[in-house]
């Protein structure tokens, strides 16, 4: 229990202006307002405070119960009355949420649906900024938000100007929640898919299906989601006693290429795969790719040099995009549930804006593996 004053002076005189329970109620609000009480602090029990103040137990209970009704306190059977939110200024007009929308892909659209669904449910003004226009457009939006913006949802890039912009927003009192990737140097809450667990499950699936190693094809450092994906693959490989450094087909870090699905990106992926594939002598072998688009390009590149997907090479990837069921050999993929990521991130940001939640929280959304022919093999008619 944080500091709670030993002496709280009540006006018990006849004809007093305020009932005693209201005076207790206001005193507790004052303690919250001056930060003597913080979220998670437990107040004295009603009987202890009644003795301290020299009032009836039920008088204190009435004050406490009023604060519970207003969702300022919450009652736990074993902990007692606990502060669950700070006070919000009645003059604070920063109630809107700004969403830096990452792109047109299926993941981004599903993420947007979750964000919009929560915003509509709670009648929150949602301001959307299209980051595809330019990187600087996103930075400018963060640095110069609308006066009504009290919170920002963003899938960040690991670049110094991005970090600096988010720091400035936080200094201005704007809450920030990161979407699907954390960002070193930024102390903000993050809601993301369980990239580590998803990669671990997909790698174990490939290892159990086929008696052969699983190569990792993708980024290993940036963005942060890829780092967690890489770690999940590495953990699974180590549990199966593989020397992981032998099985990494690293794609050079390049945020610009991550969602560039044009012919230039295919050529980029193809050249990296062909370079590594020449050294692979075993058949079959498996590949865990960084995302579905990358996996699709790897499969195309493999077929070009006579490696048959679903027979000579098995694959799994991440995102479960619509293309997984449209390619010649349907792709096994890990579903990130981006709509739930978006919904839960908006909910967390809203709670922080209302002072219902404090501190940094990292929430992992469970993933699901969708198994298709690319990982189990082509079924001959």
Secondary structure, DSSP 4 states (H G I P E B T S, - for coil): -----S------STT-SS-HHHHHHHHHHHHHHTTSS-TTPBPPPHHHHHHHHTS-HHHHHHHHHHHHHTTSEEEETTTEEEE---PPPTT----EEEEEE--SSHHHHHHHHHHHHHHHHTT--EEEEETTS-HHHHHHHHHT--TTEEEEEE---S-HHHHHHHHHHHHTT-EEEEESS--TT---EEEEE-HHHHHHHHHHHHHHHSSS-EEEEE-SSSSHHHHHHHHHHHHHHHHTT--GGGGEEEPPP-HHHHT--SHHHHHHHHHHHHHHHTT---SSEEEEESSHHHHHHHHHHHHHTT--BTTTEEEEEES--GGGGTSSSPPEEEE--HHHHHHHHHHHHHHHHTTS--S--EEEEP-EEE--HHHH-----
